[in-house]
Amino acid sequence: MTLRFYSMNLTNISIIIHTFNDEKKILDCINSAKLLSKQIIVIDMHSQDNTVELAKNTGAEVYFFSKSNYVEPAREFGIEKAKTEWVLILDTDERITHKLSQEIRYSILVNRQKKSNFIYPITNIAAYRIPRKNIFGKNKWLKYGGWWPDYQTRLISKKFFKSWPKEIHSTPIVSGELAYMHNPIIHYFHGNLESMVEKTIIFEDIESDLLFNAKKEVNISVFFRKFLGELYRRLFRNLGFLDGEIGIIESIYQAFSKTITYIYLYEKSRAVRSLP
């Protein structure tokens, strides 16, 4: 009976996927999501390719949200659209595995039994943090450099969900306990160096805006301190060199990205100071 349950798709969980011009990734993402549930919700930021058509052809529900350079502003909107007890947030470059889907089924089942059976203590698990297995270029798992286990709060009980801050790289606000999954989401990040640079230009500009609004001070010496500090953290303290050439390149690149943020901040601060 237990094995039969694990082979079923859950009816009390929705998978929420955020998209923008993701026609090359959306089908693989949705197919992996269906390992867990057939209830797929796509929140599209007005894609200009075939993303929406492909998603609809799989039977997914599609809703539209205003274009943003990052996904956090749309996540609370996506959670509101779900009519299920639980939601799982998935990006188009991430995949669910069979082992993770089984662990999620088991965790939700046990959590429900604990709430309904007086033999077990009552729990208030509001969300689960899931490790993320970051794969560079679809072939190299980065185990070091601070890339593993890279926990992300992605499985959320709507009952305990409060809000999702609109800032980039923010995490959801919930009113109960956090628990942890063992099996990871697979994350195919940084397909190549060109895509890395494109994302850096967008994300670090956004990060610099946050620092600017917080009135963060910056000068030339900060560039060196941020670069060397991040390089040391990634490459040596977190042993990024053990991932070989890719690990070394990624460590250097993360130090570069951190420095770019503060160079952007420097330019914005100087522009304000130069105003009459």
Sequence and secondary structure as in RCSB ss.txt:
>XXXX:A:sequence
MTLRFYSMNLTNISIIIHTFNDEKKILDCINSAKLLSKQIIVIDMHSQDNTVELAKNTGAEVYFFSKSNYVEPAR
EFGIEKAKTEWVLILDTDERITHKLSQEIRYSILVNRQKKSNFIYPITNIAAYRIPRKNIFGKNKWLKYGGWWPD
YQTRLISKKFFKSWPKEIHSTPIVSGELAYMHNPIIHYFHGNLESMVEKTIIFEDIESDLLFNAKKEVNISVFFR
KFLGELYRRLFRNLGFLDGEIGIIESIYQAFSKTITYIYLYEKSRAVRSLP
>XXXX:A:secstr
 HHHHHTS  SSEEEEEEESS TTTHHHHHHHHTTT S EEEEE   SSSHHHHHHHTT EEEE    SSSHHHH
HHHHHH  SSEEEEEETTEE  HHHHHHHHHHHHHHHHHHH TTS    EEEEEE EEEEETTTEE  STT SS 
 EEEEEETTTEEE  SSTT   EESSEEEE SS EEEEE  SHHHHHHHHHHHHHHHHHHHHHTT    HHHHHH
HHHHHHIIIIIIT GGGGHHHHHHHHHHHHHHHHHHHHHHHHHHHHHHT  
